[in-house]
Amino acid sequence: MDHYTIIRRPIVTEKGSTLKDDNNQLIFEVNLDSNKSEIKKAIEKLFKVTVLSVRTQNRMGKRKRLGRSIGRRRNWKKAIVTLKEGDRVDFFEGV
């Protein structure tokens, strides 16, 4: 797989910014079929940092309802990546 198809997007939340500041960890939405070693290689290649560990979670999509029709959001995978001390990735540098 291509590195850009493995890493879908960074997840920028208040909890994610706390993890980034305190533990030097980043949160990404990744492809459902990717494993920890592929995620590690993709992060190191795209952002030129050293990854110490990767933790993943499979998130189930919520059931949603609009009137009589019932739908479902898609399932997705979350990866929490721990970086080496001193490495950093800035998503919003000038904001």
Backbone torsions as a table, in degrees:
resi	resn	phi	psi	omega
1	MET	NA	152.5	176.7
2	ASP	-76.8	150.0	-178.8
3	HIS	-63.6	-31.7	-178.9
4	TYR	-76.6	-20.3	175.8
5	THR	-87.1	-22.4	177.2
6	ILE	-73.5	-49.6	-179.6
7	ILE	-92.6	113.9	-178.8
8	ARG	-85.1	-52.2	-178.2
9	ARG	-165.5	154.4	171.7
10	PRO	-78.7	149.0	176.8
11	ILE	-104.3	111.0	-176.4
12	VAL	-105.2	102.6	178.6
13	THR	-132.6	175.7	177.9
14	GLU	-66.1	-41.3	177.8
15	LYS	-65.2	-39.5	178.5
16	GLY	-63.9	-39.0	178.4
17	SER	-70.1	-31.3	175.1
18	THR	-67.3	-43.4	177.2
19	LEU	-62.7	-39.0	-180.0
20	LYS	-64.3	-43.0	-178.2
21	ASP	-73.5	-42.5	-173.7
22	ASP	-83.9	-44.9	-170.5
23	ASN	-116.0	2.1	-178.1
24	ASN	58.8	45.7	-179.8
25	GLN	-117.4	147.1	177.9
26	LEU	-122.4	153.2	-179.7
27	ILE	-119.4	132.4	-179.7
28	PHE	-132.0	150.5	165.3
29	GLU	-91.3	128.4	-175.2
30	VAL	-123.8	169.2	178.8
31	ASN	-65.1	142.1	-178.7
32	LEU	-62.4	-30.0	-175.3
33	ASP	-88.8	-3.6	-176.4
34	SER	-83.7	150.4	177.8
35	ASN	-110.0	179.8	-172.9
36	LYS	-64.2	-39.6	-178.8
37	SER	-68.7	-37.2	176.4
38	GLU	-66.2	-39.5	178.5
39	ILE	-64.1	-43.2	179.5
40	LYS	-60.7	-47.5	179.7
41	LYS	-62.6	-40.1	-178.6
42	ALA	-66.4	-42.9	179.5
43	ILE	-65.0	-44.1	-179.9
44	GLU	-64.0	-37.8	-178.7
45	LYS	-73.5	-44.1	-175.2
46	LEU	-74.1	-40.6	-173.4
47	PHE	-107.0	-3.8	178.8
48	LYS	54.8	53.6	177.1
49	VAL	-129.0	170.4	176.6
50	THR	-104.6	124.2	-178.6
51	VAL	-97.6	127.5	178.0
52	LEU	-89.4	-43.0	-180.0
53	SER	-151.7	158.6	177.9
54	VAL	-133.0	128.8	173.5
55	ARG	-118.1	138.5	-177.5
56	THR	-123.2	153.1	176.1
57	GLN	-137.1	134.1	171.7
58	ASN	-92.4	118.3	-177.2
59	ARG	-102.1	127.9	179.9
60	MET	-84.8	139.6	179.5
61	GLY	-70.5	144.3	-179.4
62	LYS	-78.6	150.4	172.1
63	ARG	-81.8	131.7	179.7
64	LYS	-125.2	152.2	-177.1
65	ARG	-133.9	135.9	175.6
66	LEU	-131.6	99.3	-175.2
67	GLY	70.4	-125.3	-179.7
68	ARG	-88.3	-18.6	-176.3
69	SER	-85.6	137.6	179.8
70	ILE	-112.5	130.1	179.4
71	GLY	-126.6	-173.1	-178.4
72	ARG	-149.5	137.0	173.0
73	ARG	-76.6	160.6	-175.8
74	ARG	-75.8	154.1	172.4
75	ASN	-76.1	150.5	179.3
76	TRP	-148.9	166.6	-176.5
77	LYS	-120.7	134.7	-179.7
78	LYS	-111.6	137.8	177.5
79	ALA	-123.1	128.6	174.7
80	ILE	-105.9	116.6	-171.6
81	VAL	-110.9	126.9	176.2
82	THR	-97.8	126.0	-179.4
83	LEU	-97.7	159.2	176.6
84	LYS	-67.2	148.8	179.9
85	GLU	-59.4	128.7	-178.7
86	GLY	101.5	-24.7	176.1
87	ASP	-82.5	145.3	177.0
88	ARG	-153.4	154.1	177.2
89	VAL	-126.7	124.3	178.0
90	ASP	-107.1	116.6	178.3
91	PHE	-82.8	-39.3	-179.9
92	PHE	-123.3	87.4	-174.7
93	GLU	-74.2	-43.8	-173.9
94	GLY	-98.0	5.6	-175.8
95	VAL	-87.9	NA	NA
